Amino acid sequence: MFKSEAAFWYRTQEMFRLQSIHMYGISGLAVGLGIPMTAYLKKYAVKEILGAPIVIQPKS
């Protein structure tokens, strides 16, 4: 977070003032990687390093 400067207040301020796309890129990358990785975990029943299955609980 610090190397990408996402933890600094002025980056958040720039984002809300639509002066920079830096934070939108970070957020978009997180969503863009999170959706396929979650689908992969659900489809292939991936296990942890210790052998326990990773289970994603459905929301109510």
PDB file of N, H, CA, C and O in Angstrom:
ATOM      1  N   MET A   1       0.812  -1.185   0.000  1.00  0.00           N
ATOM      2  CA  MET A   1       0.000   0.000   0.000  1.00  0.00           C
ATOM      3  C   MET A   1       0.866   1.264   0.000  1.00  0.00           C
ATOM      4  O   MET A   1       0.513   2.257  -0.636  1.00  0.00           O
ATOM      5  N   PHE A   2       1.990   1.228   0.706  1.00  0.00           N
ATOM      6  H   PHE A   2       2.276   0.421   1.222  1.00  0.00           H
ATOM      7  CA  PHE A   2       2.818   2.426   0.757  1.00  0.00           C
ATOM      8  C   PHE A   2       3.634   2.613  -0.512  1.00  0.00           C
ATOM      9  O   PHE A   2       3.846   3.746  -0.942  1.00  0.00           O
ATOM     10  N   LYS A   3       4.091   1.536  -1.116  1.00  0.00           N
ATOM     11  H   LYS A   3       3.918   0.615  -0.767  1.00  0.00           H
ATOM     12  CA  LYS A   3       4.864   1.665  -2.351  1.00  0.00           C
ATOM     13  C   LYS A   3       4.008   2.202  -3.492  1.00  0.00           C
ATOM     14  O   LYS A   3       4.511   2.925  -4.352  1.00  0.00           O
ATOM     15  N   SER A   4       2.730   1.860  -3.511  1.00  0.00           N
ATOM     16  H   SER A   4       2.321   1.273  -2.812  1.00  0.00           H
ATOM     17  CA  SER A   4       1.842   2.360  -4.561  1.00  0.00           C
ATOM     18  C   SER A   4       1.227   3.709  -4.190  1.00  0.00           C
ATOM     19  O   SER A   4       0.464   4.281  -4.969  1.00  0.00           O
ATOM     20  N   GLU A   5       1.557   4.215  -3.001  1.00  0.00           N
ATOM     21  H   GLU A   5       2.177   3.751  -2.368  1.00  0.00           H
ATOM     22  CA  GLU A   5       1.053   5.477  -2.470  1.00  0.00           C
ATOM     23  C   GLU A   5      -0.456   5.463  -2.253  1.00  0.00           C
ATOM     24  O   GLU A   5      -1.074   6.524  -2.177  1.00  0.00           O
ATOM     25  N   ALA A   6      -1.051   4.297  -2.155  1.00  0.00           N
ATOM     26  H   ALA A   6      -0.548   3.434  -2.217  1.00  0.00           H
ATOM     27  CA  ALA A   6      -2.499   4.195  -1.941  1.00  0.00           C
ATOM     28  C   ALA A   6      -2.876   4.509  -0.497  1.00  0.00           C
ATOM     29  O   ALA A   6      -4.044   4.777  -0.215  1.00  0.00           O
ATOM     30  N   ALA A   7      -1.913   4.481   0.422  1.00  0.00           N
ATOM     31  H   ALA A   7      -0.965   4.263   0.193  1.00  0.00           H
ATOM     32  CA  ALA A   7      -2.210   4.732   1.829  1.00  0.00           C
ATOM     33  C   ALA A   7      -2.130   6.218   2.184  1.00  0.00           C
ATOM     34  O   ALA A   7      -2.372   6.589   3.333  1.00  0.00           O
ATOM     35  N   PHE A   8      -1.798   7.055   1.231  1.00  0.00           N
ATOM     36  H   PHE A   8      -1.600   6.754   0.298  1.00  0.00           H
ATOM     37  CA  PHE A   8      -1.636   8.474   1.521  1.00  0.00           C
ATOM     38  C   PHE A   8      -2.927   9.240   1.236  1.00  0.00           C
ATOM     39  O   PHE A   8      -3.640   8.945   0.277  1.00  0.00           O
ATOM     40  N   TRP A   9      -3.209  10.214   2.074  1.00  0.00           N
ATOM     41  H   TRP A   9      -2.629  10.454   2.853  1.00  0.00           H
ATOM     42  CA  TRP A   9      -4.468  10.947   1.998  1.00  0.00           C
ATOM     43  C   TRP A   9      -4.630  11.699   0.687  1.00  0.00           C
ATOM     44  O   TRP A   9      -5.742  11.813   0.172  1.00  0.00           O
ATOM     45  N   TYR A  10      -3.534  12.213   0.142  1.00  0.00           N
ATOM     46  H   TYR A  10      -2.631  12.120   0.560  1.00  0.00           H
ATOM     47  CA  TYR A  10      -3.670  13.016  -1.074  1.00  0.00           C
ATOM     48  C   TYR A  10      -4.071  12.171  -2.278  1.00  0.00           C
ATOM     49  O   TYR A  10      -4.694  12.696  -3.201  1.00  0.00           O
ATOM     50  N   ARG A  11      -3.738  10.886  -2.299  1.00  0.00           N
ATOM     51  H   ARG A  11      -3.232  10.460  -1.549  1.00  0.00           H
ATOM     52  CA  ARG A  11      -4.198  10.017  -3.391  1.00  0.00           C
ATOM     53  C   ARG A  11      -5.708   9.832  -3.344  1.00  0.00           C
ATOM     54  O   ARG A  11      -6.372   9.825  -4.380  1.00  0.00           O
ATOM     55  N   THR A  12      -6.251   9.680  -2.128  1.00  0.00           N
ATOM     56  H   THR A  12      -5.712   9.685  -1.286  1.00  0.00           H
ATOM     57  CA  THR A  12      -7.695   9.555  -1.978  1.00  0.00           C
ATOM     58  C   THR A  12      -8.382  10.861  -2.371  1.00  0.00           C
ATOM     59  O   THR A  12      -9.437  10.849  -3.006  1.00  0.00           O
ATOM     60  N   GLN A  13      -7.786  11.971  -1.995  1.00  0.00           N
ATOM     61  H   GLN A  13      -6.930  11.981  -1.480  1.00  0.00           H
ATOM     62  CA  GLN A  13      -8.343  13.271  -2.355  1.00  0.00           C
ATOM     63  C   GLN A  13      -8.343  13.457  -3.874  1.00  0.00           C
ATOM     64  O   GLN A  13      -9.324  13.943  -4.438  1.00  0.00           O
ATOM     65  N   GLU A  14      -7.251  13.075  -4.534  1.00  0.00           N
ATOM     66  H   GLU A  14      -6.455  12.681  -4.076  1.00  0.00           H
ATOM     67  CA  GLU A  14      -7.190  13.164  -5.994  1.00  0.00           C
ATOM     68  C   GLU A  14      -8.259  12.308  -6.645  1.00  0.00           C
ATOM     69  O   GLU A  14      -8.852  12.702  -7.649  1.00  0.00           O
ATOM     70  N   MET A  15      -8.509  11.120  -6.068  1.00  0.00           N
ATOM     71  H   MET A  15      -8.027  10.799  -5.252  1.00  0.00           H
ATOM     72  CA  MET A  15      -9.497  10.212  -6.638  1.00  0.00           C
ATOM     73  C   MET A  15     -10.892  10.844  -6.603  1.00  0.00           C
ATOM     74  O   MET A  15     -11.609  10.827  -7.603  1.00  0.00           O
ATOM     75  N   PHE A  16     -11.274  11.402  -5.447  1.00  0.00           N
ATOM     76  H   PHE A  16     -10.691  11.416  -4.634  1.00  0.00           H
ATOM     77  CA  PHE A  16     -12.613  11.970  -5.325  1.00  0.00           C
ATOM     78  C   PHE A  16     -12.770  13.274  -6.094  1.00  0.00           C
ATOM     79  O   PHE A  16     -13.891  13.669  -6.415  1.00  0.00           O
ATOM     80  N   ARG A  17     -11.683  13.938  -6.390  1.00  0.00           N
ATOM     81  H   ARG A  17     -10.772  13.618  -6.130  1.00  0.00           H
ATOM     82  CA  ARG A  17     -11.743  15.158  -7.208  1.00  0.00           C
ATOM     83  C   ARG A  17     -11.576  14.855  -8.699  1.00  0.00           C
ATOM     84  O   ARG A  17     -11.542  15.766  -9.527  1.00  0.00           O
ATOM     85  N   LEU A  18     -11.473  13.563  -9.031  1.00  0.00           N
ATOM     86  H   LEU A  18     -11.501  12.823  -8.358  1.00  0.00           H
ATOM     87  CA  LEU A  18     -11.307  13.092 -10.410  1.00  0.00           C
ATOM     88  C   LEU A  18     -10.082  13.712 -11.090  1.00  0.00           C
ATOM     89  O   LEU A  18     -10.122  14.046 -12.274  1.00  0.00           O
ATOM     90  N   GLN A  19      -8.995  13.860 -10.327  1.00  0.00           N
ATOM     91  H   GLN A  19      -8.963  13.588  -9.365  1.00  0.00           H
ATOM     92  CA  GLN A  19      -7.764  14.429 -10.851  1.00  0.00           C
ATOM     93  C   GLN A  19      -6.757  13.356 -11.259  1.00  0.00           C
ATOM     94  O   GLN A  19      -5.812  13.640 -11.995  1.00  0.00           O
ATOM     95  N   SER A  20      -6.954  12.135 -10.789  1.00  0.00           N
ATOM     96  H   SER A  20      -7.721  11.905 -10.191  1.00  0.00           H
ATOM     97  CA  SER A  20      -5.995  11.072 -11.075  1.00  0.00           C
ATOM     98  C   SER A  20      -6.725   9.728 -11.132  1.00  0.00           C
ATOM     99  O   SER A  20      -7.704   9.512 -10.418  1.00  0.00           O
ATOM    100  N   ILE A  21      -6.242   8.836 -11.983  1.00  0.00           N
ATOM    101  H   ILE A  21      -5.447   9.011 -12.563  1.00  0.00           H
ATOM    102  CA  ILE A  21      -6.860   7.510 -12.071  1.00  0.00           C
ATOM    103  C   ILE A  21      -6.059   6.463 -11.300  1.00  0.00           C
ATOM    104  O   ILE A  21      -6.335   5.268 -11.407  1.00  0.00           O
ATOM    105  N   HIS A  22      -5.075   6.904 -10.530  1.00  0.00           N
ATOM    106  H   HIS A  22      -4.851   7.875 -10.443  1.00  0.00           H
ATOM    107  CA  HIS A  22      -4.191   5.992  -9.798  1.00  0.00           C
ATOM    108  C   HIS A  22      -4.982   5.049  -8.885  1.00  0.00           C
ATOM    109  O   HIS A  22      -4.800   3.833  -8.940  1.00  0.00           O
ATOM    110  N   MET A  23      -5.852   5.606  -8.053  1.00  0.00           N
ATOM    111  H   MET A  23      -6.000   6.594  -8.008  1.00  0.00           H
ATOM    112  CA  MET A  23      -6.614   4.785  -7.107  1.00  0.00           C
ATOM    113  C   MET A  23      -7.666   3.940  -7.817  1.00  0.00           C
ATOM    114  O   MET A  23      -7.964   2.828  -7.381  1.00  0.00           O
ATOM    115  N   TYR A  24      -8.235   4.459  -8.913  1.00  0.00           N
ATOM    116  H   TYR A  24      -7.994   5.362  -9.268  1.00  0.00           H
ATOM    117  CA  TYR A  24      -9.196   3.668  -9.670  1.00  0.00           C
ATOM    118  C   TYR A  24      -8.509   2.454 -10.293  1.00  0.00           C
ATOM    119  O   TYR A  24      -9.113   1.388 -10.410  1.00  0.00           O
ATOM    120  N   GLY A  25      -7.267   2.613 -10.685  1.00  0.00           N
ATOM    121  H   GLY A  25      -6.776   3.479 -10.590  1.00  0.00           H
ATOM    122  CA  GLY A  25      -6.507   1.489 -11.227  1.00  0.00           C
ATOM    123  C   GLY A  25      -6.259   0.420 -10.185  1.00  0.00           C
ATOM    124  O   GLY A  25      -6.380  -0.771 -10.472  1.00  0.00           O
ATOM    125  N   ILE A  26      -5.911   0.837  -8.968  1.00  0.00           N
ATOM    126  H   ILE A  26      -5.813   1.804  -8.734  1.00  0.00           H
ATOM    127  CA  ILE A  26      -5.675  -0.115  -7.880  1.00  0.00           C
ATOM    128  C   ILE A  26      -6.976  -0.842  -7.522  1.00  0.00           C
ATOM    129  O   ILE A  26      -6.983  -2.061  -7.350  1.00  0.00           O
ATOM    130  N   SER A  27      -8.072  -0.090  -7.411  1.00  0.00           N
ATOM    131  H   SER A  27      -8.066   0.900  -7.551  1.00  0.00           H
ATOM    132  CA  SER A  27      -9.368  -0.698  -7.086  1.00  0.00           C
ATOM    133  C   SER A  27      -9.834  -1.628  -8.200  1.00  0.00           C
ATOM    134  O   SER A  27     -10.344  -2.715  -7.930  1.00  0.00           O
ATOM    135  N   GLY A  28      -9.664  -1.211  -9.434  1.00  0.00           N
ATOM    136  H   GLY A  28      -9.250  -0.327  -9.653  1.00  0.00           H
ATOM    137  CA  GLY A  28     -10.060  -2.041 -10.570  1.00  0.00           C
ATOM    138  C   GLY A  28      -9.258  -3.321 -10.653  1.00  0.00           C
ATOM    139  O   GLY A  28      -9.794  -4.376 -10.991  1.00  0.00           O
ATOM    140  N   LEU A  29      -7.973  -3.231 -10.346  1.00  0.00           N
ATOM    141  H   LEU A  29      -7.537  -2.374 -10.071  1.00  0.00           H
ATOM    142  CA  LEU A  29      -7.132  -4.428 -10.349  1.00  0.00           C
ATOM    143  C   LEU A  29      -7.565  -5.406  -9.267  1.00  0.00           C
ATOM    144  O   LEU A  29      -7.584  -6.616  -9.490  1.00  0.00           O
ATOM    145  N   ALA A  30      -7.915  -4.882  -8.089  1.00  0.00           N
ATOM    146  H   ALA A  30      -7.900  -3.899  -7.908  1.00  0.00           H
ATOM    147  CA  ALA A  30      -8.372  -5.751  -6.993  1.00  0.00           C
ATOM    148  C   ALA A  30      -9.665  -6.474  -7.362  1.00  0.00           C
ATOM    149  O   ALA A  30      -9.804  -7.670  -7.106  1.00  0.00           O
ATOM    150  N   VAL A  31     -10.605  -5.755  -7.959  1.00  0.00           N
ATOM    151  H   VAL A  31     -10.492  -4.784  -8.167  1.00  0.00           H
ATOM    152  CA  VAL A  31     -11.871  -6.378  -8.368  1.00  0.00           C
ATOM    153  C   VAL A  31     -11.622  -7.336  -9.527  1.00  0.00           C
ATOM    154  O   VAL A  31     -12.173  -8.437  -9.566  1.00  0.00           O
ATOM    155  N   GLY A  32     -10.784  -6.903 -10.474  1.00  0.00           N
ATOM    156  H   GLY A  32     -10.337  -6.009 -10.442  1.00  0.00           H
ATOM    157  CA  GLY A  32     -10.486  -7.727 -11.645  1.00  0.00           C
ATOM    158  C   GLY A  32      -9.792  -9.038 -11.305  1.00  0.00           C
ATOM    159  O   GLY A  32      -9.972 -10.030 -12.011  1.00  0.00           O
ATOM    160  N   LEU A  33      -9.008  -9.060 -10.244  1.00  0.00           N
ATOM    161  H   LEU A  33      -8.862  -8.254  -9.670  1.00  0.00           H
ATOM    162  CA  LEU A  33      -8.372 -10.305  -9.806  1.00  0.00           C
ATOM    163  C   LEU A  33      -9.242 -11.079  -8.818  1.00  0.00           C
ATOM    164  O   LEU A  33      -9.207 -12.309  -8.792  1.00  0.00           O
ATOM    165  N   GLY A  34     -10.015 -10.368  -8.012  1.00  0.00           N
ATOM    166  H   GLY A  34     -10.043  -9.369  -8.033  1.00  0.00           H
ATOM    167  CA  GLY A  34     -10.809 -11.012  -6.969  1.00  0.00           C
ATOM    168  C   GLY A  34     -11.937 -11.873  -7.502  1.00  0.00           C
ATOM    169  O   GLY A  34     -12.183 -12.961  -6.981  1.00  0.00           O
ATOM    170  N   ILE A  35     -12.620 -11.409  -8.521  1.00  0.00           N
ATOM    171  H   ILE A  35     -12.420 -10.525  -8.945  1.00  0.00           H
ATOM    172  CA  ILE A  35     -13.756 -12.160  -9.069  1.00  0.00           C
ATOM    173  C   ILE A  35     -13.309 -13.488  -9.687  1.00  0.00           C
ATOM    174  O   ILE A  35     -13.882 -14.524  -9.350  1.00  0.00           O
ATOM    175  N   PRO A  36     -12.302 -13.500 -10.584  1.00  0.00           N
ATOM    176  CA  PRO A  36     -11.891 -14.793 -11.142  1.00  0.00           C
ATOM    177  C   PRO A  36     -11.255 -15.733 -10.110  1.00  0.00           C
ATOM    178  O   PRO A  36     -11.420 -16.950 -10.192  1.00  0.00           O
ATOM    179  N   MET A  37     -10.531 -15.167  -9.142  1.00  0.00           N
ATOM    180  H   MET A  37     -10.397 -14.178  -9.075  1.00  0.00           H
ATOM    181  CA  MET A  37      -9.905 -16.028  -8.133  1.00  0.00           C
ATOM    182  C   MET A  37     -10.960 -16.669  -7.228  1.00  0.00           C
ATOM    183  O   MET A  37     -10.821 -17.830  -6.843  1.00  0.00           O
ATOM    184  N   THR A  38     -12.004 -15.926  -6.891  1.00  0.00           N
ATOM    185  H   THR A  38     -12.117 -14.983  -7.204  1.00  0.00           H
ATOM    186  CA  THR A  38     -13.082 -16.499  -6.083  1.00  0.00           C
ATOM    187  C   THR A  38     -13.799 -17.599  -6.853  1.00  0.00           C
ATOM    188  O   THR A  38     -14.129 -18.642  -6.289  1.00  0.00           O
ATOM    189  N   ALA A  39     -14.039 -17.372  -8.131  1.00  0.00           N
ATOM    190  H   ALA A  39     -13.771 -16.524  -8.590  1.00  0.00           H
ATOM    191  CA  ALA A  39     -14.683 -18.398  -8.963  1.00  0.00           C
ATOM    192  C   ALA A  39     -13.803 -19.639  -9.062  1.00  0.00           C
ATOM    193  O   ALA A  39     -14.309 -20.761  -9.033  1.00  0.00           O
ATOM    194  N   TYR A  40     -12.493 -19.448  -9.179  1.00  0.00           N
ATOM    195  H   TYR A  40     -12.082 -18.537  -9.202  1.00  0.00           H
ATOM    196  CA  TYR A  40     -11.548 -20.570  -9.246  1.00  0.00           C
ATOM    197  C   TYR A  40     -11.570 -21.374  -7.946  1.00  0.00           C
ATOM    198  O   TYR A  40     -11.583 -22.604  -7.975  1.00  0.00           O
ATOM    199  N   LEU A  41     -11.574 -20.680  -6.805  1.00  0.00           N
ATOM    200  H   LEU A  41     -11.564 -19.680  -6.781  1.00  0.00           H
ATOM    201  CA  LEU A  41     -11.601 -21.366  -5.514  1.00  0.00           C
ATOM    202  C   LEU A  41     -12.872 -22.186  -5.348  1.00  0.00           C
ATOM    203  O   LEU A  41     -12.830 -23.303  -4.831  1.00  0.00           O
ATOM    204  N   LYS A  42     -13.990 -21.641  -5.780  1.00  0.00           N
ATOM    205  H   LYS A  42     -14.023 -20.734  -6.200  1.00  0.00           H
ATOM    206  CA  LYS A  42     -15.259 -22.359  -5.662  1.00  0.00           C
ATOM    207  C   LYS A  42     -15.322 -23.552  -6.613  1.00  0.00           C
ATOM    208  O   LYS A  42     -15.822 -24.612  -6.236  1.00  0.00           O
ATOM    209  N   LYS A  43     -14.828 -23.397  -7.827  1.00  0.00           N
ATOM    210  H   LYS A  43     -14.422 -22.536  -8.133  1.00  0.00           H
ATOM    211  CA  LYS A  43     -14.955 -24.444  -8.842  1.00  0.00           C
ATOM    212  C   LYS A  43     -14.042 -25.638  -8.568  1.00  0.00           C
ATOM    213  O   LYS A  43     -14.465 -26.783  -8.722  1.00  0.00           O
ATOM    214  N   TYR A  44     -12.796 -25.386  -8.165  1.00  0.00           N
ATOM    215  H   TYR A  44     -12.453 -24.455  -8.040  1.00  0.00           H
ATOM    216  CA  TYR A  44     -11.820 -26.461  -8.047  1.00  0.00           C
ATOM    217  C   TYR A  44     -11.579 -26.940  -6.617  1.00  0.00           C
ATOM    218  O   TYR A  44     -10.698 -27.772  -6.401  1.00  0.00           O
ATOM    219  N   ALA A  45     -12.323 -26.448  -5.644  1.00  0.00           N
ATOM    220  H   ALA A  45     -13.038 -25.772  -5.819  1.00  0.00           H
ATOM    221  CA  ALA A  45     -12.218 -26.868  -4.245  1.00  0.00           C
ATOM    222  C   ALA A  45     -10.764 -26.896  -3.784  1.00  0.00           C
ATOM    223  O   ALA A  45     -10.256 -27.936  -3.364  1.00  0.00           O
ATOM    224  N   VAL A  46     -10.114 -25.768  -3.867  1.00  0.00           N
ATOM    225  H   VAL A  46     -10.527 -24.924  -4.209  1.00  0.00           H
ATOM    226  CA  VAL A  46      -8.714 -25.623  -3.497  1.00  0.00           C
ATOM    227  C   VAL A  46      -8.556 -25.807  -1.995  1.00  0.00           C
ATOM    228  O   VAL A  46      -9.446 -25.452  -1.221  1.00  0.00           O
ATOM    229  N   LYS A  47      -7.407 -26.369  -1.582  1.00  0.00           N
ATOM    230  H   LYS A  47      -6.685 -26.658  -2.210  1.00  0.00           H
ATOM    231  CA  LYS A  47      -7.143 -26.593  -0.164  1.00  0.00           C
ATOM    232  C   LYS A  47      -6.036 -25.669   0.322  1.00  0.00           C
ATOM    233  O   LYS A  47      -5.222 -25.181  -0.462  1.00  0.00           O
ATOM    234  N   GLU A  48      -6.022 -25.436   1.651  1.00  0.00           N
ATOM    235  H   GLU A  48      -6.684 -25.833   2.288  1.00  0.00           H
ATOM    236  CA  GLU A  48      -4.970 -24.642   2.269  1.00  0.00           C
ATOM    237  C   GLU A  48      -3.675 -25.432   2.281  1.00  0.00           C
ATOM    238  O   GLU A  48      -3.649 -26.598   1.886  1.00  0.00           O
ATOM    239  N   ILE A  49      -2.605 -24.803   2.732  1.00  0.00           N
ATOM    240  H   ILE A  49      -2.626 -23.856   3.053  1.00  0.00           H
ATOM    241  CA  ILE A  49      -1.302 -25.470   2.818  1.00  0.00           C
ATOM    242  C   ILE A  49      -1.366 -26.657   3.771  1.00  0.00           C
ATOM    243  O   ILE A  49      -0.729 -27.682   3.532  1.00  0.00           O
ATOM    244  N   LEU A  50      -2.131 -26.521   4.843  1.00  0.00           N
ATOM    245  H   LEU A  50      -2.649 -25.688   5.036  1.00  0.00           H
ATOM    246  CA  LEU A  50      -2.241 -27.596   5.829  1.00  0.00           C
ATOM    247  C   LEU A  50      -3.230 -28.680   5.427  1.00  0.00           C
ATOM    248  O   LEU A  50      -3.368 -29.678   6.135  1.00  0.00           O
ATOM    249  N   GLY A  51      -3.918 -28.504   4.306  1.00  0.00           N
ATOM    250  H   GLY A  51      -3.806 -27.693   3.731  1.00  0.00           H
ATOM    251  CA  GLY A  51      -4.811 -29.539   3.799  1.00  0.00           C
ATOM    252  C   GLY A  51      -6.287 -29.303   4.040  1.00  0.00           C
ATOM    253  O   GLY A  51      -7.118 -30.060   3.538  1.00  0.00           O
ATOM    254  N   ALA A  52      -6.633 -28.273   4.796  1.00  0.00           N
ATOM    255  H   ALA A  52      -5.958 -27.659   5.204  1.00  0.00           H
ATOM    256  CA  ALA A  52      -8.041 -27.988   5.058  1.00  0.00           C
ATOM    257  C   ALA A  52      -8.662 -27.333   3.820  1.00  0.00           C
ATOM    258  O   ALA A  52      -8.025 -26.484   3.195  1.00  0.00           O
ATOM    259  N   PRO A  53      -9.877 -27.706   3.462  1.00  0.00           N
ATOM    260  CA  PRO A  53     -10.506 -27.094   2.278  1.00  0.00           C
ATOM    261  C   PRO A  53     -10.864 -25.640   2.535  1.00  0.00           C
ATOM    262  O   PRO A  53     -11.228 -25.266   3.650  1.00  0.00           O
ATOM    263  N   ILE A  54     -10.757 -24.824   1.492  1.00  0.00           N
ATOM    264  H   ILE A  54     -10.461 -25.128   0.586  1.00  0.00           H
ATOM    265  CA  ILE A  54     -11.157 -23.430   1.565  1.00  0.00           C
ATOM    266  C   ILE A  54     -12.635 -23.370   1.191  1.00  0.00           C
ATOM    267  O   ILE A  54     -13.018 -23.711   0.072  1.00  0.00           O
ATOM    268  N   VAL A  55     -13.457 -22.935   2.139  1.00  0.00           N
ATOM    269  H   VAL A  55     -13.146 -22.658   3.048  1.00  0.00           H
ATOM    270  CA  VAL A  55     -14.896 -22.890   1.929  1.00  0.00           C
ATOM    271  C   VAL A  55     -15.351 -21.438   2.006  1.00  0.00           C
ATOM    272  O   VAL A  55     -15.082 -20.750   2.991  1.00  0.00           O
ATOM    273  N   ILE A  56     -16.038 -20.974   0.971  1.00  0.00           N
ATOM    274  H   ILE A  56     -16.257 -21.533   0.171  1.00  0.00           H
ATOM    275  CA  ILE A  56     -16.590 -19.628   0.968  1.00  0.00           C
ATOM    276  C   ILE A  56     -18.069 -19.744   1.264  1.00  0.00           C
ATOM    277  O   ILE A  56     -18.830 -20.309   0.479  1.00  0.00           O
ATOM    278  N   GLN A  57     -18.473 -19.200   2.413  1.00  0.00           N
ATOM    279  H   GLN A  57     -17.855 -18.741   3.050  1.00  0.00           H
ATOM    280  CA  GLN A  57     -19.853 -19.310   2.865  1.00  0.00           C
ATOM    281  C   GLN A  57     -20.757 -18.409   2.028  1.00  0.00           C
ATOM    282  O   GLN A  57     -20.406 -17.255   1.783  1.00  0.00           O
ATOM    283  N   PRO A  58     -21.915 -18.909   1.580  1.00  0.00           N
ATOM    284  CA  PRO A  58     -22.848 -18.046   0.847  1.00  0.00           C
ATOM    285  C   PRO A  58     -23.479 -17.023   1.786  1.00  0.00           C
ATOM    286  O   PRO A  58     -23.701 -17.295   2.966  1.00  0.00           O
ATOM    287  N   LYS A  59     -23.764 -15.837   1.238  1.00  0.00           N
ATOM    288  H   LYS A  59     -23.584 -15.616   0.279  1.00  0.00           H
ATOM    289  CA  LYS A  59     -24.390 -14.799   2.050  1.00  0.00           C
ATOM    290  C   LYS A  59     -25.892 -15.009   2.099  1.00  0.00           C
ATOM    291  O   LYS A  59     -26.497 -15.524   1.159  1.00  0.00           O
ATOM    292  N   SER A  60     -26.477 -14.601   3.211  1.00  0.00           N
ATOM    293  H   SER A  60     -25.985 -14.182   3.974  1.00  0.00           H
ATOM    294  CA  SER A  60     -27.923 -14.767   3.370  1.00  0.00           C
ATOM    295  C   SER A  60     -28.677 -13.646   2.697  1.00  0.00           C
ATOM    296  O   SER A  60     -29.907 -13.623   2.729  1.00  0.00           O
TER     297      SER A  60
END
